[in-house]
Amino acid sequence: MIAQAGDILNAWLNGQNTFQLTTSGSTGDPTVITHEREALLWSANATLNCWFDPTNPPTQLCVLPLNKAGGFMQVIRAAVWQTPLWTLSPKANPFRHLEDAVFCQPDGQTQPYSPALWALHKPSTVSLTPMQIALILDDPKSANHLGTFSVVLVGGQALSPQTEALLLKEHPKTRFIHTFGSTETASHFAGREITPGNSDYCIAPGTQIQTNENGELMVCNPTTQQRWITLHDKVQIIAPNRFRWLQRSNLYINTGGVKVAVESLEATISQLLQWPLFSFYCVGKPHEIYGEQITLFTTHSTPTEIIEQGLSALPQIEQPKETVRIAAITTLPSGKIYRNPNP
């Protein structure tokens, strides 16, 4: 990880003009995306101006893969902002391994972790996936450490209402920003501050948004080379600079001729059973009558009859027809669930 960070920093400092990123592969085959230097410069400054004090750029802690947009852009931000960066190999709960962190100067020089160095250059912001957030909150020591950050950027996929409420309750002095973006847009171009009742994402200045005939979000800004691109997300545009996310447009189970939006279904199941997201997932398995059968994979040992009773509030077509117990949820390097139908 340290070598990767150094390579990215050196490439930037040496004036490299193009950089390549690979999509997560959560909804299809991974794709290589090329970004121009000026687009990455714009993205880094947009993040600084949107969520931080431009006159005092923060020191970051990077615990995300550097070959994906989230971690890669943290290194680019450190180079553009001319700020130090703490790097740590991606972990499910990175706060249990802070002694393995390495301190990187903007010129690429590195130093190993020490309590004194950490105290002198204490990171004030970190980017985390929802799964990392969930595991951090499950560990009291890690949960306490979360509150030491001024700003936490959360990306990857949805947070459950229960998790958002817990973050606000336990860490009222920390700003949590749920970011929105993709590899095609070089990380995020919008964010939603997690506050009670707030579901609107605000876009970075210099970004334009609209929807196509299917209600999918279209984006145009310097990271798209000022071309309109379409994302697989259905949204409701509230104002020229604000939108509300509804659901993924390419993550459906077609069962009995009805398209069921998987992430919306999982959010409802999370509320009905009081299960945190990332402790279960739904997939469509081939079925000779339904076409696809909704199958629930879960790490919980809740008896099947209790699950069925809890999910009886769902429309009949959306009720899982099979429940499968698994030992653990597998995630992709991006932190998103690998929805394996045959774990």
C-alpha positions as CSV (number, residue, x, y, z in Angstrom):
1,M,0.0,0.0,0.0
2,I,2.8,2.4,0.9
3,A,4.6,1.7,-2.4
4,Q,1.3,2.3,-4.3
5,A,0.8,5.6,-2.5
6,G,4.4,6.6,-3.4
7,D,3.9,5.7,-7.0
8,I,0.7,7.8,-7.2
9,L,2.4,10.7,-5.5
10,N,5.5,10.5,-7.7
11,A,3.4,10.3,-10.9
12,W,1.5,13.4,-9.9
13,L,4.6,15.3,-8.8
14,N,6.2,14.4,-12.1
15,G,3.3,15.9,-14.1
16,Q,1.7,12.7,-15.4
17,N,-1.3,13.7,-17.5
18,T,-3.5,10.6,-17.4
19,F,-4.4,8.1,-14.7
20,Q,-6.4,4.9,-14.9
21,L,-9.0,3.5,-12.5
22,T,-10.9,0.2,-12.6
23,T,-14.6,0.1,-11.7
24,S,-15.7,-2.1,-8.8
25,G,-17.4,-4.8,-10.8
26,S,-20.4,-4.9,-8.4
27,T,-22.9,-4.9,-11.2
28,G,-20.8,-6.1,-14.2
29,D,-17.3,-6.8,-15.4
30,P,-14.7,-4.4,-14.1
31,T,-13.9,-1.6,-16.6
32,V,-10.8,0.6,-16.9
33,I,-11.6,4.3,-16.9
34,T,-9.0,7.0,-17.9
35,H,-9.0,10.4,-16.2
36,E,-7.1,13.5,-17.2
37,R,-4.9,15.3,-14.7
38,E,-7.1,18.5,-14.9
39,A,-10.2,16.5,-14.0
40,L,-8.6,15.0,-10.9
41,L,-7.3,18.5,-9.9
42,W,-10.9,19.8,-10.2
43,S,-12.3,16.8,-8.2
44,A,-9.8,17.3,-5.4
45,N,-10.5,21.1,-5.1
46,A,-14.3,20.5,-5.3
47,T,-14.1,18.2,-2.3
48,L,-12.0,20.7,-0.4
49,N,-14.3,23.6,-1.1
50,C,-17.5,21.6,-0.5
51,W,-16.7,19.9,2.8
52,F,-13.7,21.6,4.4
53,D,-12.0,24.9,5.1
54,P,-10.1,25.8,1.9
55,T,-7.7,27.9,3.9
56,N,-6.8,24.9,6.2
57,P,-6.9,21.6,4.3
58,P,-7.2,18.6,6.5
59,T,-4.8,15.7,7.2
60,Q,-6.4,12.5,6.0
61,L,-6.4,8.9,7.1
62,C,-6.7,6.5,4.0
63,V,-7.9,3.0,4.8
64,L,-9.3,2.3,1.3
65,P,-7.8,0.4,-1.6
66,L,-5.6,2.7,-3.7
67,N,-6.5,1.0,-7.0
68,K,-10.1,2.1,-6.6
69,A,-11.5,5.6,-6.9
70,G,-12.0,6.3,-3.2
71,G,-8.5,5.5,-1.9
72,F,-6.8,6.8,-5.1
73,M,-8.5,10.2,-4.8
74,Q,-7.4,10.5,-1.2
75,V,-3.8,10.4,-2.4
76,I,-4.5,12.8,-5.2
77,R,-6.1,15.2,-2.7
78,A,-3.1,15.1,-0.4
79,A,-0.9,15.9,-3.4
80,V,-3.1,18.8,-4.6
81,W,-3.8,20.1,-1.1
82,Q,-0.1,19.7,-0.1
83,T,-1.0,18.0,3.1
84,P,0.3,14.9,4.8
85,L,-1.5,11.6,4.5
86,W,-1.7,8.6,6.8
87,T,-2.1,5.3,4.9
88,L,-3.2,1.9,6.2
89,S,-3.8,-1.3,4.3
90,P,-7.6,-1.8,4.0
91,K,-9.1,-3.7,6.9
92,A,-12.7,-4.5,7.8
93,N,-12.2,-2.5,11.0
94,P,-9.1,-0.3,10.3
95,F,-9.2,1.4,13.8
96,R,-7.9,-1.9,15.3
97,H,-4.7,-1.6,13.4
98,L,-3.7,2.1,13.6
99,E,-0.2,1.1,14.8
100,D,0.4,-0.2,11.2
101,A,-0.3,3.2,9.6
102,V,2.4,5.0,7.7
103,F,2.8,8.8,7.5
104,C,3.3,10.1,4.0
105,Q,4.6,13.6,3.3
106,P,3.4,15.5,0.1
107,D,6.9,14.9,-1.3
108,G,6.5,11.1,-0.9
109,Q,8.8,10.7,2.2
110,T,7.4,8.2,4.7
111,Q,7.7,7.5,8.4
112,P,6.2,4.6,10.5
113,Y,3.5,5.2,13.0
114,S,4.4,6.4,16.5
115,P,2.1,7.8,19.1
116,A,4.1,11.1,19.1
117,L,4.0,11.4,15.3
118,W,0.2,10.6,15.3
119,A,-0.4,13.3,18.0
120,L,1.7,15.8,16.0
121,H,-0.1,15.2,12.7
122,K,-3.4,13.8,13.9
123,P,-5.7,13.1,11.0
124,S,-9.0,15.0,11.1
125,T,-10.8,13.3,8.3
126,V,-11.2,9.7,7.1
127,S,-13.1,8.0,4.3
128,L,-14.9,4.8,5.2
129,T,-17.3,2.2,3.6
130,P,-20.7,1.5,5.2
131,M,-19.4,-2.0,6.2
132,Q,-16.3,-0.5,7.9
133,I,-18.7,1.9,9.7
134,A,-20.9,-1.0,10.9
135,L,-17.9,-3.0,12.3
136,I,-16.3,0.1,13.9
137,L,-19.6,0.8,15.7
138,D,-19.7,-2.8,17.0
139,D,-16.3,-2.3,18.7
140,P,-16.5,0.1,21.7
141,K,-12.8,1.2,21.4
142,S,-13.1,1.7,17.7
143,A,-16.4,3.5,18.1
144,N,-14.8,6.0,20.5
145,H,-12.0,6.6,18.1
146,L,-14.5,7.5,15.3
147,G,-15.5,10.5,17.3
148,T,-12.0,12.0,17.2
149,F,-12.5,12.9,13.5
150,S,-14.0,16.2,12.5
151,V,-15.3,14.9,9.2
152,V,-16.0,11.4,8.1
153,L,-16.8,10.7,4.4
154,V,-18.9,7.6,3.9
155,G,-19.2,6.1,0.4
156,G,-19.8,2.8,-1.3
157,Q,-23.5,2.2,-0.8
158,A,-26.5,2.9,1.4
159,L,-26.4,3.3,5.2
160,S,-29.3,1.9,7.2
161,P,-31.5,4.4,9.1
162,Q,-30.4,2.7,12.4
163,T,-26.7,3.3,11.6
164,E,-27.3,6.9,10.7
165,A,-29.3,7.4,14.0
166,L,-26.5,5.8,16.0
167,L,-23.8,7.9,14.4
168,L,-25.7,11.1,15.2
169,K,-26.4,9.9,18.8
170,E,-22.9,8.7,19.6
171,H,-20.8,11.3,17.8
172,P,-22.7,14.6,17.6
173,K,-19.5,16.6,17.1
174,T,-18.4,14.8,14.0
175,R,-19.8,15.7,10.6
176,F,-20.7,12.6,8.6
177,I,-21.0,13.1,4.8
178,H,-22.6,10.4,2.7
179,T,-20.8,10.9,-0.6
180,F,-22.2,10.0,-4.1
181,G,-20.2,9.3,-7.2
182,S,-18.6,6.6,-9.3
183,T,-15.3,5.6,-10.9
184,E,-16.5,7.4,-14.0
185,T,-16.7,10.6,-12.1
186,A,-13.4,10.1,-10.2
187,S,-15.0,9.5,-6.8
188,H,-17.7,11.7,-5.5
189,F,-19.3,14.7,-7.1
190,A,-22.1,15.1,-4.5
191,G,-22.7,14.6,-0.8
192,R,-25.5,14.4,1.8
193,E,-24.7,15.7,5.3
194,I,-26.2,13.1,7.6
195,T,-28.6,15.0,9.8
196,P,-32.0,14.1,11.0
197,G,-34.5,14.0,8.1
198,N,-32.0,15.1,5.4
199,S,-32.1,12.9,2.3
200,D,-30.9,15.4,-0.3
201,Y,-27.5,15.3,-2.0
202,C,-25.9,18.6,-2.9
203,I,-23.7,18.6,-6.0
204,A,-20.3,20.2,-6.3
205,P,-20.2,23.6,-8.2
206,G,-19.3,23.0,-11.8
207,T,-21.5,19.9,-12.0
208,Q,-24.7,19.7,-14.0
209,I,-27.4,17.0,-13.5
210,Q,-30.5,15.9,-15.2
211,T,-32.5,12.6,-15.6
212,N,-33.2,10.5,-18.7
213,E,-36.5,9.0,-19.7
214,N,-36.0,6.2,-17.3
215,G,-35.4,8.5,-14.3
216,E,-31.7,7.7,-14.2
217,L,-29.2,10.4,-13.1
218,M,-27.1,12.0,-15.8
219,V,-24.0,14.0,-14.9
220,C,-21.8,16.5,-16.6
221,N,-18.6,18.0,-15.1
222,P,-14.9,18.2,-15.7
223,T,-14.4,14.5,-14.6
224,T,-16.7,13.4,-17.5
225,Q,-14.8,15.7,-19.9
226,Q,-17.9,17.9,-20.0
227,R,-19.9,15.1,-21.6
228,W,-23.1,13.8,-20.2
229,I,-22.8,10.3,-18.8
230,T,-25.6,8.2,-17.3
231,L,-25.3,6.4,-14.0
232,H,-27.3,3.4,-12.9
233,D,-29.2,5.3,-10.2
234,K,-32.7,6.5,-10.2
235,V,-33.1,9.9,-8.6
236,Q,-35.5,12.8,-8.0
237,I,-34.1,16.2,-8.8
238,I,-35.2,18.6,-6.2
239,A,-33.3,21.7,-7.5
240,P,-30.6,22.4,-10.1
241,N,-28.0,21.6,-7.4
242,R,-29.8,18.9,-5.3
243,F,-31.3,15.5,-5.9
244,R,-32.7,12.6,-3.8
245,W,-31.5,9.1,-4.5
246,L,-34.3,6.5,-5.0
247,Q,-32.6,3.2,-6.1
248,R,-30.2,1.5,-8.3
249,S,-31.6,1.0,-11.8
250,N,-29.7,-2.1,-12.7
251,L,-30.0,-4.1,-9.5
252,Y,-33.4,-5.8,-9.8
253,I,-34.8,-9.3,-9.3
254,N,-37.4,-10.1,-12.0
255,T,-39.8,-12.4,-10.2
256,G,-43.1,-13.4,-11.6
257,G,-42.8,-10.7,-14.2
258,V,-42.4,-8.0,-11.5
259,K,-39.0,-6.1,-11.2
260,V,-38.1,-5.8,-7.5
261,A,-35.5,-3.2,-6.6
262,V,-33.0,-5.2,-4.5
263,E,-31.5,-2.3,-2.4
264,S,-35.0,-0.9,-1.6
265,L,-36.1,-4.4,-0.6
266,E,-33.1,-4.9,1.6
267,A,-33.7,-1.5,3.3
268,T,-37.2,-2.6,4.2
269,I,-36.0,-6.0,5.4
270,S,-33.5,-4.2,7.6
271,Q,-36.2,-2.2,9.3
272,L,-38.7,-5.1,9.6
273,L,-36.2,-7.5,11.2
274,Q,-34.0,-5.0,12.8
275,W,-31.0,-6.4,11.0
276,P,-28.1,-4.1,10.1
277,L,-27.2,-3.9,6.4
278,F,-24.2,-6.1,5.5
279,S,-25.6,-8.9,7.7
280,F,-27.7,-10.2,4.8
281,Y,-28.4,-9.8,1.1
282,C,-31.0,-10.8,-1.5
283,V,-30.4,-12.3,-4.9
284,G,-32.6,-13.7,-7.7
285,K,-32.0,-17.5,-8.3
286,P,-33.3,-19.1,-11.4
287,H,-36.8,-20.6,-11.0
288,E,-38.9,-22.4,-13.6
289,I,-42.1,-20.7,-12.6
290,Y,-41.1,-17.3,-11.3
291,G,-38.2,-16.7,-13.7
292,E,-36.2,-15.6,-10.7
293,Q,-36.9,-16.5,-7.0
294,I,-36.0,-14.0,-4.3
295,T,-33.5,-15.7,-2.0
296,L,-32.4,-14.3,1.3
297,F,-28.8,-15.0,2.5
298,T,-28.1,-14.1,6.1
299,T,-25.5,-14.4,8.8
300,H,-28.3,-14.4,11.4
301,S,-29.5,-17.6,13.2
302,T,-33.1,-16.3,13.6
303,P,-35.5,-19.2,13.1
304,T,-37.1,-19.3,9.7
305,E,-40.6,-19.0,11.1
306,I,-39.6,-15.8,12.9
307,I,-38.1,-14.4,9.7
308,E,-41.2,-15.3,7.7
309,Q,-43.5,-13.7,10.3
310,G,-41.4,-10.5,10.3
311,L,-41.4,-10.3,6.5
312,S,-45.1,-11.1,6.1
313,A,-45.7,-7.3,6.0
314,L,-44.0,-7.3,2.6
315,P,-46.1,-7.6,-0.6
316,Q,-46.4,-11.3,-1.4
317,I,-44.3,-11.0,-4.6
318,E,-41.4,-9.4,-2.6
319,Q,-41.3,-12.0,0.2
320,P,-38.2,-14.2,-0.1
321,K,-39.1,-17.8,-1.0
322,E,-35.9,-19.3,0.5
323,T,-33.6,-18.3,3.4
324,V,-30.0,-19.5,3.4
325,R,-27.6,-19.2,6.4
326,I,-24.0,-18.3,5.6
327,A,-21.0,-17.7,7.9
328,A,-20.0,-14.3,6.6
329,I,-20.8,-11.7,3.9
330,T,-18.1,-11.4,1.2
331,T,-17.3,-7.9,0.0
332,L,-15.6,-6.6,-3.1
333,P,-12.4,-4.4,-2.7
334,S,-14.7,-1.4,-3.0
335,G,-16.6,-2.4,0.2
336,K,-19.8,-3.4,-1.7
337,I,-21.5,-6.7,-1.1
338,Y,-20.6,-9.5,-3.4
339,R,-24.1,-10.9,-4.0
340,N,-23.0,-14.5,-4.5
341,P,-25.9,-16.8,-5.2
342,N,-23.8,-19.9,-4.4
343,P,-21.6,-19.0,-1.4
